[in-house]
Amino acid sequence: MIENSKCECGHNNPVGTILCEHCGKPLDDSITHKDDLVQEMRYEGKARRSQTAQTSPFDLIWNFFSSVKVAIILIIITLAAAGIGTIFPQEVFVPSSDPASYYEKHYGIWGKLYHSFGFSDMYSSWWFVLLVSMIGISLVICSLDRVIPLYKALKNQQVVKNVEFIQRQRISHSERIPGEEKEQKIDQIARELSKRFYHIRRENGALLAEKGRISRWGPYINHIGLIIFLLGLLFRYIPGWYLNESIWVREGEVKNVPETPYYVKNERFIMEFYEQEKTPESLNDEDPVVKKYQTNAVLYKKDSRTGKLKAVKKYPIIVNDPLKYNDLLLYQSGFQTGLLDQITFKVTEKKSKTELGTFTVNLNKIRRDQVYQVGNLTVRPLEYYPDFALENNRPVTRSQEPNRPAFIFEVKEKGEETGEKSWVISGTNFENLMAENQYSIDLAKLHTVNASGLMVRVDRSLHIIFIGGMIFMVGLIMGFYWHHRRVWVRYSNGTLYVGGHTNKNWFSFCNELSGMEVFRGYDLRPTKK
């Protein structure tokens, strides 16, 4: 059963109503001693769901998130967490495959705690996403809890207001006038207010003048913008919606773009320098100054029917001018020159010292079943260590970069089932270990290439974030540059009552009214809050 609070005017008000929805008379005993109704007028005295005596689980959750204090606390906690997350680098910027050891080694016990509590990968952590989500929920509930009663109150506001309601406005005036002059006086007030762009409503000898109601919706438009903005941020956690990765692509190499169906080929990397006489004075130096970094790139997509790569775009990527295709952006972010790409080896018959031929190994395409033909010999790679090292007298590789390449080759003559094994290690002579071998394999030539560092960006939520920001700015403009101003006039028992209310800038409102001829001599100074 719904209980109501009945006003003396006969209107039934929902429980929790502070000012009568019909006449505006104060209903709550706690405000009868107050000089004005400024605080109560924020929501027109309407009952809000969070202020009603409900005890269901849904109402408890609603009441919790509808609190402005809760929203402020959540924002402070989130900002504090974000600040802590900037003390040490995030994991994405840590040059180690073992972040836990890295933080402890470089930052001691604080680094260990930093990683243990999840601050090292904070923006992807469940608790940070939860905080942002709770702020969004709080914004939604705070807005609905206030905007719905406010909308209903302003839409259905009555012209004839209770005398006590008018007298307790911050700007109010009353004077006794004869009954035969009341219509003339109210007509004069209506004309003056109409000239100031007030919307006039009249009923039963009363008047309501209003303008700038749009200002009341400004904060809620702000909230809508913020909610959309937060949704855009949360959408980034959906796979495929946000990507921020880096890849290195050598000249001539086709490489998969991480987490996308695309492939990119580096046709050529170009680095241009200023001519000495054309070098800008601010950049004058003995060393050449780079003018432009450019990657001639081709973007491919695999055909779902044939499985072959199909070129979809060709573009010269330079700094701040990325390759754009649908939601994918490829930025020029780095370069490396002189990278080891291929090695040419020569095979020599040791006894006669006759060079039998050469073969070239592509370090990026080494396979165990690969066979190189050198005259009547076949050479097959058995083992490959890109960054050779010995640990406990066993060969290992410290990385996948060819910093010190090492090979074990098998050399077989035609018709032989087994051949001899040869070690070839950059910078090391293994002649003594392979003295019994009939053939030797030696380095003949190194082939180097340049590589481009490309930043891969996908951000499908950017438009949502931008729209949220624009809506937020519209709300700010609505709230800052408009003022909701209202004037009530009522004639009762030989007295003319005038009351005014605005949601901001009281002294400007006072000056506006005082400047009207009809209000000359009235004391319209706003009372202190």
Secondary structure, DSSP 8 states (H G I E B T S, - for coil): ---EEE-TTS-EEETT-SB-TTT--B--GGGTT-S--TTGGGGTT---GGGS---SHHHHHHHHHT-HHHHHHHHHHHHHHHHHTTSS--GGG---S-HHHHHHHHHHHHHHHHHHTTGGGGGGSHHHHHHHHHHHHHHHHHHHHHHHHHHHHHHT--SS--HHHHHTSSEEEEEE--GGGHHHHHHHHHHHHHHTT-EEEEETTEEEEEE-GGGGGHHHHHHHHHHHHHHHHHHTTSTTTEEEEEEEEEBT-EEE-TTSSEEEEEEEEEEEE--GGGS-GGG--SS--EEEEEEEEEEEEE-TTT--EEEEEEEEEETTB-EEETTEEEEEEEEEEEEEEEEEEEEEETTTTEEEEEEEEETTS--TT--EEETTEEEEEEEEETBEEEETTEEEES-SS-SB-EEEEEEEETT-SS-EEEEEETTB--TTTTTT-SEEEEEEEEEEEEEEEEEEEEETTHHHHHHHHHHHHHHHHHHHH---EEEEEEEETTEEEEEEEESS-HHHHHHHHHTSGGGTT--------
